[in-house]
């Protein structure tokens, strides 16, 4: 019975580790790629509205 519980706990831990890793990769991509891209779009929008 203990081996069953241990195996189930290991499976749940693996699943949660995968979810946390996927969420952290998503947040890192959002911070490293999404935020500068959004900022660049805002700067270009401001330049377009100001000078054209």
N, CA, C and O atoms as a printed pandas DataFrame, in Angstrom:
     atom_number atom_name residue_name chain_id  residue_number  x_coord  y_coord  z_coord
0              1         N          UNK        A               1    0.824   -1.194    0.000
1              2        CA          UNK        A               1    0.000    0.000    0.000
2              3         C          UNK        A               1    0.865    1.254    0.000
3              4         O          UNK        A               1    0.525    2.249   -0.640
4              5         N          UNK        A               2    1.978    1.206    0.715
5              6        CA          UNK        A               2    2.863    2.371    0.785
6              7         C          UNK        A               2    3.493    2.662   -0.572
7              8         O          UNK        A               2    3.697    3.825   -0.921
8              9         N          UNK        A               3    3.803    1.617   -1.343
9             10        CA          UNK        A               3    4.394    1.816   -2.667
10            11         C          UNK        A               3    3.395    2.471   -3.603
11            12         O          UNK        A               3    3.777    3.275   -4.453
12            13         N          UNK        A               4    2.125    2.140   -3.459
13            14        CA          UNK        A               4    1.085    2.756   -4.289
14            15         C          UNK        A               4    0.981    4.245   -3.987
15            16         O          UNK        A               4    0.934    5.069   -4.900
16            17         N          UNK        A               5    0.946    4.580   -2.717
17            18        CA          UNK        A               5    0.848    5.983   -2.317
18            19         C          UNK        A               5    2.098    6.742   -2.753
19            20         O          UNK        A               5    2.015    7.880   -3.215
20            21         N          UNK        A               6    3.257    6.102   -2.602
21            22        CA          UNK        A               6    4.505    6.735   -3.001
22            23         C          UNK        A               6    4.528    6.975   -4.515
23            24         O          UNK        A               6    4.958    8.035   -4.972
24            25         N          UNK        A               7    4.075    6.010   -5.271
25            26        CA          UNK        A               7    4.013    6.171   -6.731
26            27         C          UNK        A               7    3.030    7.247   -7.142
27            28         O          UNK        A               7    3.307    8.034   -8.048
28            29         N          UNK        A               8    1.880    7.287   -6.482
29            30        CA          UNK        A               8    0.883    8.317   -6.781
30            31         C          UNK        A               8    1.407    9.701   -6.432
31            32         O          UNK        A               8    1.208   10.651   -7.190
32            33         N          UNK        A               9    2.073    9.822   -5.295
33            34        CA          UNK        A               9    2.649   11.108   -4.901
34            35         C          UNK        A               9    3.743   11.535   -5.882
35            36         O          UNK        A               9    3.860   12.718   -6.201
36            37         N          UNK        A              10    4.530   10.596   -6.353
37            38        CA          UNK        A              10    5.560   10.914   -7.341
38            39         C          UNK        A              10    4.963   11.384   -8.650
39            40         O          UNK        A              10    5.483   12.308   -9.275
40            41         N          UNK        A              11    3.859   10.749   -9.078
41            42        CA          UNK        A              11    3.200   11.151  -10.315
42            43         C          UNK        A              11    2.613   12.554  -10.188
43            44         O          UNK        A              11    2.713   13.362  -11.111
44            45         N          UNK        A              12    2.009   12.834   -9.054
45            46        CA          UNK        A              12    1.444   14.166   -8.830
46            47         C          UNK        A              12    2.563   15.214   -8.784
47            48         O          UNK        A              12    2.411   16.310   -9.323
48            49         N          UNK        A              13    3.673   14.878   -8.147
49            50        CA          UNK        A              13    4.804   15.803   -8.076
50            51         C          UNK        A              13    5.369   16.074   -9.472
51            52         O          UNK        A              13    5.691   17.218   -9.794
52            53         N          UNK        A              14    5.491   15.045  -10.294
53            54        CA          UNK        A              14    5.984   15.236  -11.656
54            55         C          UNK        A              14    5.048   16.130  -12.457
55            56         O          UNK        A              14    5.504   16.989  -13.211
56            57         N          UNK        A              15    3.759   15.936  -12.300
57            58        CA          UNK        A              15    2.776   16.756  -13.009
58            59         C          UNK        A              15    2.864   18.210  -12.570
59            60         O          UNK        A              15    2.859   19.115  -13.404
60            61         N          UNK        A              16    2.944   18.435  -11.270
61            62        CA          UNK        A              16    3.021   19.805  -10.771
62            63         C          UNK        A              16    4.343   20.466  -11.150
63            64         O          UNK        A              16    4.369   21.656  -11.466
64            65         N          UNK        A              17    5.439   19.711  -11.124
65            66        CA          UNK        A              17    6.721   20.266  -11.567
66            67         C          UNK        A              17    6.656   20.689  -13.031
67            68         O          UNK        A              17    7.184   21.737  -13.400
68            69         N          UNK        A              18    6.015   19.881  -13.857
69            70        CA          UNK        A              18    5.858   20.243  -15.271
70            71         C          UNK        A              18    5.028   21.493  -15.450
71            72         O          UNK        A              18    5.353   22.346  -16.277
72            73         N          UNK        A              19    3.950   21.611  -14.676
73            74        CA          UNK        A              19    3.107   22.802  -14.781
74            75         C          UNK        A              19    3.835   24.054  -14.317
75            76         O          UNK        A              19    3.715   25.111  -14.936
76            77         N          UNK        A              20    4.585   23.939  -13.239
77            78        CA          UNK        A              20    5.337   25.098  -12.739
78            79         C          UNK        A              20    6.423   25.488  -13.733
79            80         O          UNK        A              20    6.644   26.675  -13.972
80            81         N          UNK        A              21    7.093   24.518  -14.306
81            82        CA          UNK        A              21    8.137   24.817  -15.285
82            83         C          UNK        A              21    7.542   25.482  -16.526
83            84         O          UNK        A              21    8.119   26.433  -17.054
84            85         N          UNK        A              22    6.398   24.992  -16.992
85            86        CA          UNK        A              22    5.757   25.596  -18.156
86            87         C          UNK        A              22    5.317   27.029  -17.853
87            88         O          UNK        A              22    5.481   27.918  -18.689
88            89         N          UNK        A              23    4.768   27.252  -16.678
89            90        CA          UNK        A              23    4.338   28.604  -16.301
90            91         C          UNK        A              23    5.529   29.538  -16.175
91            92         O          UNK        A              23    5.443   30.705  -16.558
92            93         N          UNK        A              24    6.638   29.041  -15.644
93            94        CA          UNK        A              24    7.815   29.902  -15.500
94            95         C          UNK        A              24    8.420   30.234  -16.859
95            96         O          UNK        A              24    8.880   31.358  -17.064
96            97         N          UNK        A              25    8.432   29.290  -17.785
97            98        CA          UNK        A              25    8.915   29.587  -19.135
98            99         C          UNK        A              25    8.005   30.605  -19.815
99           100         O          UNK        A              25    8.486   31.492  -20.519
100          101         N          UNK        A              26    6.709   30.485  -19.612
101          102        CA          UNK        A              26    5.765   31.442  -20.198
102          103         C          UNK        A              26    6.004   32.841  -19.638
103          104         O          UNK        A              26    6.057   33.812  -20.394
104          105         N          UNK        A              27    6.149   32.949  -18.311
105          106        CA          UNK        A              27    6.388   34.257  -17.704
106          107         C          UNK        A              27    7.730   34.837  -18.133
107          108         O          UNK        A              27    7.825   36.040  -18.375
108          109         N          UNK        A              28    8.747   34.028  -18.229
109          110        CA          UNK        A              28   10.051   34.523  -18.670
110          111         C          UNK        A              28    9.973   35.023  -20.105
111          112         O          UNK        A              28   10.546   36.063  -20.429
112          113         N          UNK        A              29    9.279   34.302  -20.961
113          114        CA          UNK        A              29    9.098   34.753  -22.343
114          115         C          UNK        A              29    8.301   36.030  -22.419
115          116         O          UNK        A              29    8.594   36.907  -23.231
116          117         N          UNK        A              30    7.300   36.138  -21.581
117          118        CA          UNK        A              30    6.491   37.349  -21.558
118          119         C          UNK        A              30    7.319   38.543  -21.118
119          120         O          UNK        A              30    7.196   39.628  -21.687
120          121         N          UNK        A              31    8.156   38.357  -20.115
121          122        CA          UNK        A              31    8.978   39.462  -19.614
122          123         C          UNK        A              31   10.103   39.794  -20.592
123          124         O          UNK        A              31   10.361   40.968  -20.856
124          125         N          UNK        A              32   10.769   38.784  -21.127
125          126        CA          UNK        A              32   11.927   39.032  -21.978
126          127         C          UNK        A              32   11.566   39.426  -23.407
127          128         O          UNK        A              32   12.324   40.152  -24.048
128          129         N          UNK        A              33   10.434   38.967  -23.916
129          130        CA          UNK        A              33   10.066   39.240  -25.301
130          131         C          UNK        A              33    8.846   40.153  -25.381
131          132         O          UNK        A              33    8.843   41.126  -26.134
132          133         N          UNK        A              34    7.834   39.846  -24.622
133          134        CA          UNK        A              34    6.578   40.580  -24.740
134          135         C          UNK        A              34    6.649   42.011  -24.268
135          136         O          UNK        A              34    6.120   42.906  -24.928
136          137         N          UNK        A              35    7.291   42.247  -23.137
137          138        CA          UNK        A              35    7.349   43.608  -22.590
138          139         C          UNK        A              35    8.158   44.548  -23.485
139          140         O          UNK        A              35    7.675   45.642  -23.780
140          141         N          UNK        A              36    9.365   44.181  -23.935
141          142        CA          UNK        A              36   10.075   45.091  -24.844
142          143         C          UNK        A              36    9.351   45.300  -26.172
143          144         O          UNK        A              36    9.391   46.394  -26.736
144          145         N          UNK        A              37    8.691   44.258  -26.671
145          146        CA          UNK        A              37    7.959   44.400  -27.917
146          147         C          UNK        A              37    6.777   45.344  -27.752
147          148         O          UNK        A              37    6.500   46.149  -28.641
148          149         N          UNK        A              38    6.080   45.255  -26.631
149          150        CA          UNK        A              38    4.984   46.158  -26.337
150          151         C          UNK        A              38    5.493   47.590  -26.199
151          152         O          UNK        A              38    4.873   48.527  -26.702
152          153         N          UNK        A              39    6.623   47.752  -25.516
153          154        CA          UNK        A              39    7.205   49.080  -25.346
154          155         C          UNK        A              39    7.628   49.668  -26.689
155          156         O          UNK        A              39    7.419   50.856  -26.930
156          157         N          UNK        A              40    8.213   48.866  -27.558
157          158        CA          UNK        A              40    8.586   49.324  -28.890
158          159         C          UNK        A              40    7.351   49.735  -29.680
159          160         O          UNK        A              40    7.381   50.747  -30.381
160          161         N          UNK        A              41    6.286   48.986  -29.584
161          162        CA          UNK        A              41    5.050   49.344  -30.284
162          163         C          UNK        A              41    4.499   50.664  -29.769
163          164         O          UNK        A              41    4.013   51.475  -30.559
164          165         N          UNK        A              42    4.563   50.898  -28.457
165          166        CA          UNK        A              42    4.076   52.163  -27.894
166          167         C          UNK        A              42    4.932   53.337  -28.358
167          168         O          UNK        A              42    4.403   54.404  -28.671
168          169         N          UNK        A              43    6.259   53.147  -28.407
169          170        CA          UNK        A              43    7.146   54.212  -28.875
170          171         C          UNK        A              43    6.870   54.531  -30.338
171          172         O          UNK        A              43    6.791   55.701  -30.713
172          173         N          UNK        A              44    6.723   53.503  -31.166
173          174        CA          UNK        A              44    6.429   53.737  -32.580
174          175         C          UNK        A              44    5.066   54.374  -32.772
175          176         O          UNK        A              44    4.888   55.202  -33.666
176          177         N          UNK        A              45    4.102   53.997  -31.944
177          178        CA          UNK        A              45    2.780   54.622  -32.010
178          179         C          UNK        A              45    2.875   56.100  -31.640
179          180         O          UNK        A              45    2.230   56.936  -32.272
180          181         N          UNK        A              46    3.669   56.427  -30.630
181          182        CA          UNK        A              46    3.837   57.816  -30.220
182          183         C          UNK        A              46    4.538   58.617  -31.323
183          184         O          UNK        A              46    4.146   59.746  -31.618
184          185         N          UNK        A              47    5.576   58.028  -31.929
185          186        CA          UNK        A              47    6.279   58.713  -33.031
186          187         C          UNK        A              47    5.333   58.956  -34.193
187          188         O          UNK        A              47    5.342   60.036  -34.785
188          189         N          UNK        A              48    4.531   57.982  -34.521
189          190        CA          UNK        A              48    3.592   58.117  -35.627
190          191         C          UNK        A              48    2.544   59.186  -35.353
191          192         O          UNK        A              48    2.201   59.963  -36.244
192          193         N          UNK        A              49    2.035   59.231  -34.130
193          194        CA          UNK        A              49    1.021   60.231  -33.785
194          195         C          UNK        A              49    1.623   61.621  -33.682
195          196         O          UNK        A              49    0.927   62.599  -33.954
196          197         N          UNK        A              50    2.856   61.746  -33.309
197          198        CA          UNK        A              50    3.479   63.050  -33.106
198          199         C          UNK        A              50    3.962   63.677  -34.407
199          200         O          UNK        A              50    3.759   64.871  -34.630
200          201         N          UNK        A              51    4.592   62.896  -35.261
201          202        CA          UNK        A              51    5.256   63.460  -36.429
202          203         C          UNK        A              51    4.508   63.268  -37.748
203          204         O          UNK        A              51    4.876   63.885  -38.748
204          205         N          UNK        A              52    3.492   62.449  -37.778
205          206        CA          UNK        A              52    2.803   62.206  -39.059
206          207         C          UNK        A              52    1.344   62.477  -38.980
207          208         O          UNK        A              52    0.631   62.320  -39.971
